[in-house]
Amino acid sequence: MLLKVIMMEGKEIKIEKMGNFEWQIDASQEKSMNVPVKIFANDYIIDNIQRDRTLKQAINAAGLPTMVKNMLIMPDGHEGYGFPVGGVAAFPASNGIVSPGAIGFDINCGVRLIRTNLSFAEVKPKLDSLMDTLFNMVPSGVGSKAAKGFTRSDLEKVAVEGAAQAIKQGFGVEEDLERTEENGCMKGADPDRVSDLAKKRGVPQLGTLGAGNHFLEVQRVGKVLDEKTAKAFGLYEDQVVVMVHSGSRGYGHQVCSDYLKVLNDYNAKNNIKLVDPELSYAHTESKEAEDYLKAMKCAVNFAFANRQVMMDSIRKSFEKVFLKSWDELGMHLVYDVAHNIAKEEEHDVDGKRMKLIVHRKGATRAFAPGRAEIPRIYRDYGQPVLIPGSMGTSSYVLAGLEGAMKQSFGSSCHGSGRLMSRHQAIREIPAAKTLGSMRDKDIELRVRDRKLVSEESELAYKNVDDVVASVAGAGITKIVAQLLPIGVAKG
């Protein structure tokens, strides 16, 4: 097998190629490691993943106690807070641990895909007007506030009921819940475990896009690569769809910030020595872990409701431009996936059925056909996995395979993954170059903060085609359809 030797903080680290799309750093290479690090990547990805501290963070994370089998890195992996983005780790549900850094600040950042019955030819003449309308009706940008007028009481209900509460208030229909991961609600949320500051931040932000890598994108279906599965998902070539990427906004960020302090105190009190102070954790039976999980679920539910409310605004925007009801326009939800989350799941590990808390940070659940968690209408085909590209590039719809259950705790990638930090992108990528590229591709762009044009340039990200090829090549997912951007709205 091919062996790569890289220098990492003055030490040689060996990365062994285990297959065409699989690499491993053996646990014997660092005293702190309890399990190997497994990386899903083609040759392009493995070379580029070494540009930041992703692998070092994965090695550090592999030292977390009770981790099961492997520390996993998806091909879109890049440096994060303590635990790499694109990382997956599983711990026993009993006598295991919970680590907020392995979930992330933007709890339940996720992606929602809405289909229409419109063709590109029907949308193109009205695209300019459509993008203006979407940009006005879906609040975006740093600190953006909703025009809906939600109350503190609404927020408390959303924290417990998730997207169902948004639907009760008129923002969607029951059908939407079936096509949302977890049916749009994680049970066991307790708003009493959420700080007053988080609630104050959350009330005005319900139904808003935010900034950074969050976006709303009007797309057309390019190539369909799996006709049978695409048909089940309601997708066909040249169809116009809408993808929205957002999370729990300031509410989730504050939940994470609050509990990092709580867990740092827990680690100090219990004399727990951390390889990296950003990898704080609590044992699952502790009050600290229980409180964090109850608060995390509130943020998860906020994010599901947030995307549900935005979908209502998207439907209304299309109604305004095309003068038909959203139902007449065929604007049904394909699926909504989370990619910063911890969940209790059952998995087979070395022939034994185990209850695990699977931490996914910048990783998407990708369950294989037959799993009860998949909506009945999709259960024979595998869970829809939505992979947004970078600004101006393709996105993809994938479906989970049995290989994901065997290799990655039913997980896949979540996007293309950064190559450059935001500061580096601003320094090195002229906004004019990215704007020119968007014009050349005939993509309508709406953006509130011009510096995002450089930060979110496709040059700042890995090639999404290589990312998707890596998970497909590893047998984790199959490629169902390619989506091409025609209009992009960002904060």
DOGU-505500 format. One record per residue (C-alpha): residue in one letter; residue number from 1; x, y, z. Coordinates in steps of 0.001 Angstrom, whole numbers, plus 524288, in hexadecimal, padded with zeros to 5 digits. Last residue first. Layout:
REM DOGU-505500
 type seq     x     y     z
    a NUM     X     Y     Z
...
END
This chain:
REM DOGU-505500
 type seq     x     y     z
    g 491 79C0E 893A9 80DE3
    k 490 79B05 88B28 801CF
    a 489 7918C 88954 7F66D
    v 488 79558 8811A 7EA91
    g 487 78E57 87F41 7DD8A
    i 486 7908B 8759E 7D266
    p 485 79842 86B46 7D9C3
    l 484 79992 85D90 7D3E4
    l 483 794BA 85155 7DAF1
    q 482 79A6B 843D4 7D830
    a 481 79212 837E7 7DAD9
    v 480 791CA 82A99 7E17F
    i 479 79FFB 827EA 7E517
    k 478 7A155 81BD2 7ED9E
    t 477 7A5D0 81C4E 7FBB1
    i 476 7AF8D 815D1 804DC
    g 475 7B57E 80CED 7FA88
    a 474 7C322 812BB 7FBBC
    g 473 7C257 81739 7EDA3
    a 472 7B5A0 81E6C 7F06D
    v 471 7BBA1 82513 7FC4A
    s 470 7C7CB 828CF 7F489
    a 469 7C0C1 82CA2 7E802
    v 468 7B86D 83615 7EFFB
    v 467 7C463 83CEA 7F586
    d 466 7CB3E 83CD3 7E858
    d 465 7BF79 84315 7E1AC
    v 464 7BE9E 84CF3 7ECD3
    n 463 7CC07 85252 7E94D
    k 462 7D163 85775 7F617
    y 461 7CDC3 86527 7FA4C
    a 460 7D3C8 872C7 7FA5C
    l 459 7D499 872F6 7EB70
    e 458 7C5C4 870F4 7EAF6
    s 457 7C4C0 87E80 7F0D8
    e 456 7BDF7 87F22 7FE11
    e 455 7C78B 88807 80509
    s 454 7C9D7 89027 7F8C2
    v 453 7BB85 89310 7F5F0
    l 452 7B900 89358 80497
    k 451 7C0E1 89FFB 80513
    r 450 7B5D2 8A67F 7FD95
    d 449 7AC38 8A555 808EB
    r 448 79DDD 8A55F 8050F
    v 447 79EA0 89BB2 7F9B4
    r 446 79596 898F2 7EE42
    l 445 79B52 89166 7E2CA
    e 444 794D1 88D5D 7D5FA
    i 443 79CD2 882B0 7CF5A
    d 442 79FB6 883EA 7C0C2
    k 441 7ABED 87B62 7C1D8
    d 440 7B456 88681 7BCA3
    r 439 7AD8F 88FA9 7C62E
    m 438 7B101 886D9 7D1AB
    s 437 7BF2B 8861C 7CD26
    g 436 7BFC4 894DB 7CBE6
    l 435 7BA7C 8967F 7D9A8
    t 434 7C4E0 88D18 7DE90
    k 433 7CFD7 89499 7D7E9
    a 432 7CA51 8A1BD 7DC22
    a 431 7CA58 89D50 7EA53
    p 430 7D90F 89BB8 7E96B
    i 429 7DD8D 88EF2 7EFA1
    e 428 7EA3A 88F5C 7F771
    r 427 7E811 897EA 80353
    i 426 7D96A 89576 804F7
    a 425 7DBA9 886DD 802FF
    q 424 7E6AF 886BD 80CF9
    h 423 7DE0D 88D62 81713
    r 422 7D2F4 883C5 81497
    s 421 7DC11 87832 8163B
    m 420 7DFA1 87120 809C7
    l 419 7DCCA 8636A 804C8
    r 418 7CF16 862C1 80A92
    g 417 7C656 856E7 80960
    s 416 7BE2C 852C1 7FD9F
    g 415 7B1A7 84F93 804C2
    h 414 7ABF6 84690 80F2A
    c 413 7B394 839C2 80E11
    s 412 7ADCE 82C88 81187
    s 411 7A922 8250F 81D7E
    g 410 7A250 8182D 82091
    f 409 7ABA8 8148B 82B81
    s 408 7B6D8 81655 821DD
    q 407 7BB61 80939 81C96
    k 406 7B0DB 7FED3 81DC8
    m 405 7A4C8 80787 81DF7
    a 404 7AAAB 81037 8137C
    g 403 7AD77 80471 80AEC
    e 402 79F16 800D7 80BB5
    l 401 79C4A 80CB3 8034A
    g 400 7971C 81A74 805AB
    a 399 791E5 8229D 7FA6C
    l 398 79832 82E43 7F3B6
    v 397 792F6 83B4B 7EEDD
    y 396 79DCA 8440C 7EA18
    s 395 7A1D4 85247 7E924
    s 394 7A912 857FC 7DD98
    t 393 7B18A 86424 7DE40
    g 392 7AED7 872C9 7DEC2
    m 391 7B03B 8746A 7ED71
    s 390 7B5BE 867DD 7F323
    g 389 7AEB4 85AEB 7F1CB
    p 388 7A303 856AA 7F9BC
    i 387 7A1CE 8482F 7FCEF
    l 386 7942C 84333 8003C
    v 385 79352 834F4 80481
    p 384 7861C 82E81 801EE
    q 383 784EB 82250 80A68
    g 382 78523 81570 8032C
    y 381 77CC4 810A7 7F7DF
    d 380 772D8 80741 7FDC8
    r 379 77069 81046 8095C
    y 378 76DB0 81C60 80129
    i 377 75EBF 81D1F 80205
    r 376 75F2E 81738 80FBF
    p 375 7679D 8224F 814D1
    i 374 774E0 81D26 81973
    e 373 77622 81A82 8281E
    a 372 77113 80C99 82631
    r 371 77D7A 808C5 81EFD
    g 370 77A40 800A1 812EA
    p 369 78304 80727 808FA
    a 368 78FD8 80C48 80E95
    f 367 79131 817CF 817C8
    a 366 79949 82380 813B5
    r 365 7998F 82CF6 81F42
    t 364 7A11C 838E6 81B0B
    a 363 7AE4F 83DC6 81FCB
    g 362 7B31C 84B59 8234B
    k 361 7B3F5 8472A 8316B
    r 360 7AD48 83A1A 83391
    h 359 7AD96 83429 84134
    v 358 7A777 826AF 84212
    i 357 7A2A0 82336 84FA2
    l 356 7A296 8147A 84EF1
    k 355 799A9 80931 85226
    m 354 7A0D8 7FD03 84DCE
    r 353 79D7A 7F0BF 84610
    k 352 7A951 7E7B7 845B0
    g 351 7AF47 7E1C5 83977
    d 350 7BB66 7EA62 839A6
    v 349 7B30F 7F673 83C1C
    d 348 7A513 7F5E0 83744
    h 347 79E64 802EA 83976
    e 346 7933B 80846 841A6
    e 345 791BA 816FE 84288
    e 344 791DB 82192 84CFA
    k 343 79441 82E4D 8460F
    a 342 79E47 83941 8464C
    i 341 79D27 84476 83C91
    n 340 7A394 84D76 832C7
    h 339 79F4E 8486C 82550
    a 338 79094 8483A 8253E
    v 337 788AA 84452 81959
    d 336 77BE1 8494D 8138F
    y 335 7757E 841C1 80875
    v 334 76E44 842E7 7FB7E
    l 333 764BB 84D36 80055
    h 332 759A1 85001 7F716
    m 331 7586C 85BF9 7EE88
    g 330 7501E 85620 7E39B
    l 329 74D22 8638C 7DDDA
    e 328 73E8C 86109 7DF8C
    d 327 74175 85E0A 7EDDB
    w 326 74931 86A98 7EF32
    s 325 73D51 871F2 7EA3B
    k 324 73E93 878C8 7DD22
    l 323 741FF 886B5 7D95A
    f 322 74FE5 8832C 7D4EF
    v 321 75706 88E2D 7DC07
    k 320 74EAD 88F68 7E848
    e 319 74C5A 880CB 7E978
    f 318 75AF9 87E58 7E820
    s 317 75DAA 887DA 7F334
    k 316 752E9 881BD 7FB94
    r 315 7593C 87450 7FA14
    i 314 7666E 879E9 7FDE2
    s 313 76095 880B4 809C6
    d 312 75A45 873D4 80E0A
    m 311 76756 86D16 80BFB
    m 310 76D7D 8773B 814DD
    v 309 763EC 8739D 81FA5
    q 308 76759 8652B 81E3E
    r 307 775EC 8682D 81E05
    n 306 774B3 86F3F 82B03
    a 305 76BDA 864B3 8309E
    f 304 7762D 85A42 82E0B
    a 303 7807D 8636E 83396
    f 302 778C5 86639 84000
    n 301 776BA 8579A 841E0
    v 300 78557 8550D 84168
    a 299 78780 86075 84AB8
    c 298 77DDA 85A9D 85471
    k 297 7845B 84D54 85278
    m 296 7916B 8536F 85632
    a 295 78B58 85864 862E0
    k 294 786D0 84AC1 866C3
    l 293 793E9 84513 86283
    y 292 79B54 84F3F 86A72
    d 291 7934C 84CCE 876AF
    e 290 7954D 83E19 875DA
    a 289 7A3EA 83FB3 873B4
    e 288 7A543 848F6 87F49
    k 287 79CCB 84069 887FB
    s 286 7A667 8354C 885E0
    e 285 7A289 827D7 880C1
    t 284 7A783 82ACA 87307
    h 283 7B512 82E94 877C5
    a 282 7B888 83C9D 8748F
    y 281 7C166 84225 86A0F
    s 280 7CB21 84CE7 86704
    l 279 7D1F8 84BC7 859DE
    e 278 7D596 85A3C 858AA
    p 277 7DF49 85885 863DB
    d 276 7E725 84F60 85AF2
    v 275 7EDA4 84301 8600C
    l 274 7E4A1 84468 86BC7
    k 273 7E7F8 84044 879AA
    i 272 7DBDA 83DB6 881C9
    n 271 7DDAF 841BF 88FFD
    n 270 7CF32 84025 892D9
    k 269 7CD2A 84E59 896C1
    a 268 7D577 8532A 88B50
    n 267 7CE13 84AC7 88181
    y 266 7C0EF 84F04 88711
    d 265 7C511 85D57 886BC
    n 264 7C8C0 85BE0 87861
    l 263 7BBBB 85501 87684
    v 262 7B3DE 86068 87BCB
    k 261 7BBD4 86A41 873FC
    l 260 7B9EB 8625C 8677E
    y 259 7ABB5 861BC 86B83
    d 258 7A93B 87049 86A7A
    s 257 7B066 871D2 85D85
    c 256 7A8EA 86670 8576B
    v 255 79BB5 86B9C 85BD1
    q 254 79FB3 87939 85757
    h 253 7A2E1 8747B 849AB
    g 252 79604 86D17 84925
    y 251 78DE9 8792D 84C1D
    g 250 7966A 88231 843EF
    r 249 7929B 87B0C 83760
    s 248 78CFA 86D4D 838AB
    g 247 7906A 86911 82AEB
    s 246 7909F 86D1F 81CAC
    h 245 791EB 867A0 80EF3
    v 244 78688 8692F 80582
    m 243 78546 86204 7F892
    v 242 77AD4 8654A 7EE85
    v 241 77731 85CD4 7E2D5
    v 240 774DE 85F56 7D458
    q 239 7733A 85349 7CBAA
    d 238 77C88 85230 7C018
    e 237 77E6F 8438D 7C274
    y 236 77547 83C8D 7CBE7
    l 235 7733C 83C03 7DAA5
    g 234 7679A 8371B 7E29A
    f 233 76FEE 82FC1 7ECA4
    a 232 76A55 822C3 7E7E6
    k 231 76D14 826F6 7D9E8
    a 230 77B12 82A49 7DD93
    t 229 77C80 81CC9 7E3A8
    k 228 77844 815D5 7D73E
    e 227 77FA6 81EC4 7CE02
    d 226 78CCC 81DEC 7D4E1
    l 225 79678 82718 7CE50
    v 224 78D7D 8328C 7CB60
    k 223 795BC 83D23 7C535
    g 222 7924D 84B60 7C70B
    v 221 786F0 84E7D 7D013
    r 220 78527 85D13 7D06B
    q 219 7888B 86555 7DC12
    v 218 78383 870DC 7E3F3
    e 217 78C9F 872A2 7EF7F
    l 216 78A91 877DA 7FD34
    f 215 79719 878F5 804CC
    h 214 79E89 876EC 8115C
    n 213 7AD54 876C1 80FE2
    g 212 7AEFC 8832D 817CA
    a 211 7A215 88A1C 81A4A
    g 210 794D6 887C7 82092
    l 209 78920 881B9 819D0
    t 208 77DFC 88676 8224D
    g 207 77105 88039 82643
    l 206 77330 880E4 834EF
    q 205 77D4B 88B83 83745
    p 204 775AB 8952D 83FB9
    v 203 772F7 88B54 84AAB
    g 202 7800A 88430 84A3B
    r 201 78968 88E38 84FD2
    k 200 780C4 890C8 85B9A
    k 199 77F22 88224 85D61
    a 198 78DCB 87FDB 85D2F
    l 197 78F96 88AD7 8671F
    d 196 7854E 884F5 87022
    s 195 78D14 8786A 87083
    v 194 787E0 86B5B 86BBA
    r 193 7861D 86007 8755B
    d 192 77861 864A9 878AF
    p 191 77551 86335 86A2B
    d 190 7757A 8544E 86BC5
    a 189 77693 84BE5 85F89
    g 188 773C5 83D6F 86178
    k 187 76EB0 83A3A 853F3
    m 186 775DD 83F2B 847F3
    c 185 76C83 845D0 83E85
    g 184 76B71 84802 82FDE
    n 183 7668A 83A67 82CB2
    e 182 773D7 835C4 831B3
    e 181 7791F 839A9 82449
    t 180 76EB7 8411B 81CCD
    r 179 76676 83AED 81224
    e 178 75BEE 8360C 81B65
    l 177 75B27 843A4 82142
    d 176 7587F 84A85 81450
    e 175 74C38 84260 811FC
    e 174 74626 848F8 81DE5
    v 173 74582 85608 816CD
    g 172 74D28 862B9 81717
    f 171 74EF2 86F17 81F02
    g 170 7414E 870DA 824AB
    q 169 74406 871CD 8333B
    k 168 741A8 8633E 834FB
    i 167 74BAD 86130 82A1C
    a 166 755E6 868BF 831D2
    q 165 75289 8607E 83DBE
    a 164 75473 85401 835E9
    a 163 761D6 858EB 8316B
    g 162 76750 857AB 83F27
    e 161 75E4B 8531B 84A12
    v 160 7661A 855DF 85680
    a 159 76E8B 8616E 8526F
    v 158 76395 86637 84988
    k 157 75A5F 866FF 85533
    e 156 7641C 86F12 85D06
    l 155 76677 877C6 85134
    d 154 75802 87A75 84F5D
    s 153 75719 87EB4 85DA6
    r 152 762A0 887EE 85BAA
    t 151 75B0C 88DE2 85068
    f 150 75C4E 88D0B 8419F
    g 149 75A0F 8997A 839C7
    k 148 75AFA 89431 82BE0
    a 147 7642B 89E9E 82679
    a 146 76FDD 89684 82A3B
    k 145 77CA6 89C7C 82EA0
    s 144 78A0D 89C26 8285C
    g 143 79568 89CBC 831F7
    v 142 79F50 89A23 82742
    g 141 7984D 89933 81A27
    s 140 78B8A 89395 81527
    p 139 77CE2 895B4 81636
    v 138 774FF 88D58 80C9C
    m 137 76A90 89604 80663
    n 136 77344 8A06B 80059
    f 135 77D9C 8975A 7FABF
    l 134 77306 88E00 7F609
    t 133 76C09 89916 7EEFD
    d 132 77872 89E49 7E8C3
    m 131 77C37 8907B 7E494
    l 130 76ED8 88E38 7DE7D
    s 129 76F07 89B2C 7D734
    d 128 77C30 897FD 7D10E
    l 127 777FD 889FB 7CE3F
    k 126 76B6A 88DA4 7C743
    p 125 76FC1 88AC7 7B947
    k 124 777CC 87EF2 7BE17
    v 123 76CF5 87862 7C5E5
    e 122 764EA 87244 7BAFB
    a 121 770D5 86E1E 7B318
    f 120 776E2 86830 7BF63
    s 119 76AF2 85F97 7C0DF
    l 118 760D3 8614B 7CB92
    n 117 75A89 855EF 7D2DF
    t 116 76176 85A0F 7DF5E
    r 115 76A6F 85335 7E91F
    i 114 76EAB 857D6 7F67E
    l 113 77BB4 85390 7FC4C
    r 112 77F1C 85688 80A80
    v 111 78CFF 856AF 80FCD
    g 110 79252 856B2 81D90
    c 109 798C2 85DE1 828C8
    n 108 79332 855D3 8338E
    i 107 79B78 85C4A 83E2D
    d 106 7A36B 86786 838B8
    f 105 7ADF4 8672C 8433B
    g 104 7B2E8 85989 84049
    i 103 7AF76 84B68 842C6
    a 102 7BCBC 845B7 8465E
    g 101 7BFC4 8520E 84E1C
    p 100 7B3AF 84F65 8565F
    s  99 7B982 84265 85B23
    v  98 7B0F6 837AC 860F8
    i  97 7B6D7 82BBC 8677C
    g  96 7B48B 81D3D 86929
    n  95 7B003 8152C 874B8
    s  94 7A304 8125D 86E32
    a  93 7A06F 817E6 8609B
    p  92 7AD8C 8124E 85C71
    f  91 7B584 81C15 85477
    a  90 7B5B2 81EC9 845E3
    a  89 7BE22 82874 83E72
    v  88 7BC45 82F56 83171
    g  87 7C473 83AA0 82C4C
    g  86 7C1F2 8430D 8205B
    v  85 7C569 84F2E 8282D
    p  84 7D0ED 84B6A 830AC
    f  83 7CF9A 84ABE 83F89
    g  82 7D655 8555A 84768
    y  81 7CEE8 86082 840EC
    g  80 7D02A 85D40 83287
    e  79 7DA96 859BC 82893
    h  78 7D5D8 8534F 81C1C
    g  77 7CF16 846EC 817A7
    d  76 7C7B4 846D6 80ABD
    p  75 7CC9A 83906 807FF
    m  74 7C68A 833DD 814AB
    i  73 7CF09 83158 82082
    l  72 7CBE4 8263A 829D1
    m  71 7D16A 82326 83752
    n  70 7D08A 81477 83780
    k  69 7CB4D 8089A 83F11
    v  68 7C379 80E9E 84A3D
    m  67 7C849 81A45 85214
    t  66 7C810 816B3 860A3
    p  65 7D19B 8218C 8648F
    l  64 7D563 82C79 85B22
    g  63 7E2F6 829B1 855D7
    a  62 7DE46 82892 847C9
    a  61 7DA9E 836FA 8491B
    n  60 7E903 83AAB 849D9
    i  59 7EC11 832BA 83DA4
    a  58 7E075 83900 836C0
    q  57 7E51D 8468E 83ABA
    k  56 7F290 8437F 8354C
    l  55 7EC51 83E94 828B6
    t  54 7E438 84AE3 826DF
    r  53 7EF20 85456 82AB1
    d  52 7F014 85B2E 81D62
    r  51 7F58C 8582A 80FE0
    q  50 7F5CD 8496C 81211
    i  49 7E7DC 847BF 80D20
    n  48 7ECAE 84C13 7FFC5
    d  47 7F518 84024 7FCF7
    i  46 7EAEC 836A7 80235
    i  45 7E05D 83D57 7FA1A
    y  44 7E78F 83C96 7ED1E
    d  43 7EB4F 82E43 7EF7C
    n  42 7DD5A 82A1D 7F273
    a  41 7D827 82B45 80030
    f  40 7D104 82498 80B53
    i  39 7D9C2 825CC 81743
    k  38 7DA9B 81C2D 82298
    v  37 7E172 82043 82F23
    p  36 7E514 81498 83792
    v  35 7DFE5 812E0 84574
    n  34 7E4A9 81621 8533A
    m  33 7EE9B 8205E 84F20
    s  32 7F649 8278F 859CA
    k  31 802B5 81FC9 857C8
    e  30 80334 82400 84994
    q  29 806F8 81B9C 83DDD
    s  28 801C5 80ED0 84363
    a  27 7F3C9 812FB 84071
    d  26 7F630 810FF 831E8
    i  25 7F392 81C38 828A8
    q  24 7EAE7 816BD 81DFB
    w  23 7E710 8197C 81001
    e  22 7DB3B 8158F 807F3
    f  21 7D728 81948 7FA27
    n  20 7DEA9 80FB0 7F19E
    g  19 7E0ED 806AC 7FD26
    m  18 7E8C2 80608 809CC
    k  17 7F28D 810C9 80693
    e  16 7FB18 8129D 81292
    i  15 7FDB4 8200A 81840
    k  14 80A6C 82072 81FEB
    i  13 80D38 82BEA 828E5
    e  12 81B03 8312F 82A9B
    k  11 81C53 83B20 8358C
    g  10 8200B 8497A 83593
    e   9 81233 84EB7 836C6
    m   8 80D6C 84533 82C7D
    m   7 816F8 840DD 8221A
    i   6 810E4 837D5 81816
    v   5 813AB 829D7 81402
    k   4 80A94 823EC 80A00
    l   3 809EB 8151F 808F4
    l   2 80458 80DF1 7FD52
    m   1 80000 80000 80000
END
